[in-house]
Amino acid sequence: EQNKGGIVMKKLLALVLSLCLVVGLTACGGSTDTNTPASSGDQSGENAAEETQQPEVDPAVAELLDDFDTSADGIVLGFSNSYNGNSYRQKEEALFYELADQLKAMGVLKDYIVTESNSDNATQASQIQSLILKGVDAIIVDPGSPTALNSAIEEAWDAGVPCVIVNGGPVTTDKCYQINFDYKGSIMPAAQYVADRLGGKGNVLISRGIAGVPSDTGFYEGMREVLDQYPDIKIVAEVYSEWTGSIAQKEIASVLPSLDQVDAVLGEGGDGYGAVMAFEAANREVPLIIGGNRGNFMTWWAQEYEENGYETMSWATSPAIAAAGIFVACDLVRGKTDVPLSMDIPGYIITQEDMIANIETYKNMEADDIAGELYDYDWVQNTLYTQK
């Protein structure tokens, strides 16, 4: 399940590129760095639901809505994001806006409110409480802590407002619904690839995300579980890159002078091209670097393969998880009772063979695009809801 091959890749690339064109022009403008629940859907469209003309549906979004009940229910959703300071989180918000705007135009949603707490857990907890007071029907939460939001999440539960945890979890309270990536399991194939390529011997630099965030903890556990099996593989440095290329470049550049040899860089996503730039700026040979499906790395990889035969693999989670959370939240508000409390999503791997088969597409990706699967409602029904 880690890599679904050409069929999914064709669907993925068509949808991601189509959505990114629309999102780049519209949705990103609604996301601001705010410490209060101020950013929301179209504030000027209070009478939109009264229009009798059926709104046009973007073809890319229409594919996501197959089998989804588009009745005009007037649901109000909240989206509490702990952080949007890198391309992954920005794309996550943008895809959320794209789907939410379409559902609002159709009357499924009456409105939605988006908040962002800049990695401040106390602020995020307060924002969740404010969303409850504003009367939202459900809250999608990308958490900054496994424990710090529990009280606010439980307050929502007690008030009849279901919280759907996405991307940054899991959280430790059971009074919510959770859609999480299998962080530990999903990164283990990348760590194993590094071990195999190095023949079980060499120096590895690890690039981590944000300290204390559950996903970083899971990723790191998965890396170490694999690499610790090889006594001749030495972890020569660890940096925190916040899943951001520019930070990865700076942090890796700061440790390179003290490292005589680096044979591989293993990261959690968003840091791959920054690692490339750090080595190139230091006039050092670029080692084996695991990519994070970002456009800048994919473009570099494709070109470097054509010119020098560079081989690697790329892996990441998909930022469409919050948009999938919209489907789950709407179903919960509509009274669906058989939604599992815990649901898992695998990571998305791009092998060397996948890259070669789609090389022209990867060569033309925008720097901040992210290759990853988009989750339509049919997928939500058949993959998330069938988990026990």
C-alpha positions in Angstrom: 0.0 0.0 0.0 2.9 2.3 0.3 3.0 3.1 -3.4 0.0 2.7 -5.6 1.9 3.0 -8.9 0.9 4.6 -12.2 -2.9 4.7 -11.8 -2.8 6.7 -8.6 0.0 8.8 -9.9 -2.0 9.8 -12.9 -5.0 10.8 -10.7 -2.7 12.4 -8.2 -0.8 14.6 -10.6 -3.8 15.7 -12.6 -5.7 16.7 -9.4 -2.8 18.3 -7.6 -1.8 20.4 -10.5 -5.4 21.5 -11.2 -6.1 22.3 -7.6 -2.8 24.2 -7.2 -3.8 26.5 -10.1 -7.1 27.4 -8.4 -5.7 27.5 -4.9 -2.8 29.7 -5.8 -5.2 32.4 -7.0 -7.9 32.2 -4.3 -7.5 30.2 -1.1 -4.1 31.3 0.1 -5.3 34.8 0.5 -7.5 33.8 3.4 -4.8 32.4 5.6 -3.1 34.8 8.0 -0.8 34.5 11.0 -3.4 35.2 13.7 -3.7 34.5 17.3 -7.5 34.9 17.4 -10.2 33.0 15.5 -10.5 35.7 12.8 -9.9 34.1 9.5 -12.9 32.6 7.9 -14.7 31.8 4.7 -16.2 34.4 2.4 -17.5 37.0 4.7 -19.3 38.9 2.0 -21.4 36.0 0.8 -24.1 35.8 3.4 -26.8 35.5 0.8 -25.0 33.0 -1.3 -27.1 30.1 -0.1 -30.2 31.9 -1.2 -29.2 31.9 -4.8 -31.2 29.4 -6.9 -28.7 29.0 -9.6 -26.6 25.8 -9.2 -23.0 26.9 -8.6 -20.3 25.7 -11.0 -18.2 22.9 -9.6 -14.5 22.9 -10.4 -13.8 19.6 -12.3 -11.0 18.7 -9.9 -13.2 19.2 -6.9 -16.1 17.4 -8.5 -14.0 14.2 -8.7 -13.5 14.4 -4.9 -17.3 14.7 -4.3 -18.3 11.4 -5.9 -21.0 9.8 -3.7 -20.9 12.7 -1.2 -24.3 14.0 -0.1 -24.2 17.6 -1.4 -27.5 18.6 0.3 -27.6 22.2 1.5 -27.4 21.6 5.2 -25.8 24.9 6.3 -23.1 23.3 8.4 -20.5 25.6 10.1 -17.0 24.1 10.5 -13.9 25.3 12.4 -10.3 24.5 11.4 -7.8 24.9 14.2 -4.2 24.7 12.7 -1.3 24.8 15.1 1.2 26.1 12.5 1.3 27.2 8.8 4.9 28.3 8.4 6.0 25.9 5.8 4.8 24.8 2.3 3.2 21.6 3.6 1.0 23.4 6.1 0.2 26.2 3.6 -0.9 23.6 1.0 -2.9 21.8 3.7 -4.8 25.0 4.4 -5.1 25.8 0.7 -6.7 22.5 -0.1 -9.0 22.9 2.9 -10.1 26.3 1.6 -10.6 24.9 -1.9 -13.0 22.2 -0.9 -14.7 24.3 1.8 -15.3 27.1 -0.6 -16.9 24.8 -3.0 -19.1 23.2 -0.4 -20.1 26.6 0.9 -21.1 27.7 -2.6 -23.3 24.6 -2.8 -24.9 25.2 0.6 -23.4 22.2 2.3 -21.5 24.6 4.5 -23.0 27.8 5.8 -19.6 29.1 6.8 -16.2 28.0 8.2 -13.7 29.6 10.5 -9.9 29.0 10.3 -7.5 29.8 13.1 -3.7 29.4 13.4 -1.8 29.5 16.7 1.8 29.8 15.5 2.9 26.7 17.5 1.5 28.1 20.8 -0.4 25.3 22.5 -2.2 27.6 25.0 -3.3 29.8 22.1 -4.6 26.8 20.1 -6.5 25.5 23.1 -8.1 29.0 23.6 -9.0 29.1 19.9 -10.8 25.8 20.1 -12.8 27.1 23.0 -13.6 30.2 21.0 -14.8 28.1 18.1 -17.2 26.3 20.4 -18.6 29.6 21.6 -19.0 30.8 18.0 -21.4 27.9 17.5 -19.5 25.7 15.0 -20.9 22.3 14.4 -17.6 20.5 14.2 -13.9 21.4 14.5 -11.0 20.0 12.4 -7.8 20.2 14.5 -4.2 19.9 13.4 -2.7 19.8 16.9 0.6 21.1 18.1 0.8 18.8 21.1 -0.4 15.3 22.0 -1.7 16.5 25.4 -2.0 20.2 25.7 -5.3 20.4 23.8 -7.0 17.6 25.6 -9.1 19.8 27.9 -10.4 22.0 25.0 -11.1 19.0 22.8 -13.0 17.3 25.6 -14.9 20.6 26.2 -16.0 20.5 22.6 -17.0 16.8 22.9 -19.2 17.6 26.0 -20.8 20.5 24.1 -21.8 18.1 21.3 -19.1 19.5 18.9 -17.0 16.7 17.5 -13.3 17.3 16.9 -11.6 15.6 14.0 -7.8 15.4 14.5 -5.7 15.5 11.3 -2.1 15.4 10.4 -0.3 16.4 13.6 -1.8 13.9 16.0 -2.4 11.6 17.7 -3.7 13.3 20.8 -4.1 11.3 23.9 -7.8 12.0 24.7 -10.3 9.5 23.3 -13.1 12.1 23.1 -12.4 12.9 19.4 -12.1 11.3 16.0 -8.5 11.0 14.7 -7.2 10.7 11.2 -3.5 10.2 11.5 -0.7 9.1 9.3 1.2 6.1 10.5 4.3 8.2 11.0 6.5 5.5 12.5 5.5 2.8 9.9 5.4 5.1 6.9 9.0 6.4 7.3 10.5 3.0 7.9 10.7 2.1 4.2 12.8 5.3 3.6 15.1 4.4 6.5 15.4 0.9 5.2 16.2 2.2 1.7 19.1 4.3 3.2 20.4 1.2 5.1 20.3 -0.9 1.9 21.9 1.7 -0.3 24.7 2.2 2.2 25.2 -1.6 2.5 24.6 -1.3 6.2 27.6 0.9 6.8 28.0 4.7 6.7 27.3 8.1 8.2 23.8 9.4 8.3 22.5 12.9 9.1 18.9 13.1 10.3 16.7 16.1 9.6 13.8 16.3 12.0 10.6 18.4 12.1 9.5 20.4 15.2 10.4 19.2 18.6 7.5 18.0 20.7 5.0 17.5 17.8 3.6 14.0 17.8 4.4 13.5 14.1 8.1 14.3 14.6 8.3 11.8 17.5 6.7 9.1 15.4 9.0 9.7 12.4 12.1 9.6 14.6 11.0 6.4 16.3 10.6 4.8 12.9 14.0 6.0 11.7 15.8 4.7 14.7 14.0 1.4 14.8 15.4 0.6 11.4 18.9 2.3 11.6 19.6 0.9 15.1 19.6 -2.6 13.6 22.8 -1.7 11.7 25.8 -1.2 14.2 28.0 0.1 11.4 25.6 3.0 10.5 26.5 6.0 12.6 24.1 9.0 13.1 26.6 11.8 12.9 24.2 14.7 13.4 20.6 15.6 14.0 19.0 18.9 13.2 15.5 20.4 13.5 14.4 21.8 10.1 10.7 22.3 10.9 9.9 20.5 7.6 11.1 23.7 5.8 13.7 23.9 3.1 15.3 27.2 4.1 15.6 26.1 7.7 17.0 22.7 6.7 19.7 24.4 4.5 20.7 26.7 7.4 20.8 24.0 10.1 22.6 21.5 7.9 25.1 24.1 6.8 25.9 24.8 10.4 26.9 21.2 11.2 28.6 20.3 7.9 32.0 21.9 8.8 32.3 19.5 11.7 31.4 16.4 9.7 34.2 14.8 7.6 31.8 12.4 5.8 28.0 12.3 5.3 26.8 9.4 3.2 23.0 10.0 3.5 20.5 12.6 4.7 17.2 11.1 6.1 14.5 13.7 6.7 10.8 13.8 7.4 9.7 15.9 4.4 10.2 19.5 3.2 13.9 19.4 4.0 15.3 17.5 0.9 16.1 20.4 -1.4 17.4 22.5 1.6 19.9 19.6 2.2 20.9 19.7 -1.5 21.5 23.4 -1.3 23.6 23.1 1.9 25.9 20.6 0.4 26.2 22.4 -2.9 26.9 25.7 -1.1 29.7 24.0 0.9 31.2 22.6 -2.4 30.6 19.1 -1.2 29.3 16.2 -3.2 25.6 15.7 -2.6 25.1 12.4 -0.8 22.0 10.2 -0.9 19.2 12.4 0.2 15.6 11.1 0.8 13.2 13.5 -0.9 10.0 14.8 0.7 7.8 15.0 -2.5 8.2 18.8 -2.7 8.4 20.3 -6.1 11.8 21.8 -5.7 13.4 18.5 -4.8 11.4 16.5 -7.4 12.6 19.0 -10.1 16.2 18.8 -9.0 16.0 15.0 -8.7 14.6 14.6 -12.3 17.2 16.9 -13.8 20.1 15.4 -11.8 19.0 11.9 -12.9 19.1 13.0 -16.5 22.5 14.6 -16.2 24.3 12.4 -13.7 22.1 9.3 -13.0 21.3 10.4 -9.5 19.2 7.7 -7.7 17.1 8.0 -4.6 13.5 7.7 -3.4 11.0 10.3 -2.1 8.4 10.0 0.5 5.8 12.2 2.3 2.4 12.4 3.9 -0.3 14.2 1.9 -1.5 17.7 2.8 -4.9 16.8 1.6 -5.7 15.2 5.0 -7.5 18.3 6.3 -9.7 18.3 3.3 -10.5 14.7 3.9 -11.4 15.8 7.5 -14.1 18.0 6.0 -15.9 14.9 4.7 -15.6 13.2 8.1 -16.8 16.3 10.0 -19.8 16.7 7.7 -20.8 13.1 8.1 -20.5 13.4 11.9 -22.7 16.5 12.0 -25.2 14.7 9.8 -25.5 11.9 12.4 -23.3 9.2 10.9 -22.6 6.8 13.9 -20.2 4.2 12.5 -17.2 6.5 12.0 -14.1 4.9 13.7 -12.5 7.0 16.5 -9.1 6.2 15.1 -8.3 6.1 11.4 -4.8 5.7 9.7 -3.4 6.8 6.4 -0.3 5.4 4.8 2.5 7.7 3.4 3.1 8.2 -0.3 6.3 6.8 -1.8 7.8 7.8 -5.1 10.4 5.3 -6.2 13.2 5.9 -8.8 11.1 4.0 -11.3 8.0 6.2 -10.6 10.1 9.3 -11.0 11.5 8.1 -14.4 8.0 7.1 -15.6 6.7 10.6 -14.8 9.9 12.6 -15.3 8.4 15.3 -17.5 5.7 16.1 -14.9 8.2 16.2 -12.1 10.6 18.4 -14.1 7.8 21.0 -14.3 6.5 21.0 -10.8 6.3 24.3 -9.0 8.7 24.6 -6.1 6.1 24.6 -3.4 3.9 21.9 -4.9 3.7 18.6 -3.1 3.1 15.2 -4.8 0.7 13.2 -2.7 -2.6 11.5 -2.9 -5.9 13.5 -2.8 -8.6 11.8 -0.8 -12.0 11.7 -2.4 -15.2 10.8 -0.6 -15.2 7.3 -2.0 -11.8 6.8 -0.6 -12.9 8.1 2.8 -15.8 5.6 2.8 -13.8 2.6 1.7 -10.5 3.3 3.4 -11.1 5.3 6.6 -14.6 4.1 7.6 -13.8 0.5 7.1 -11.0 0.5 9.7 -11.8 -1.0 13.1 
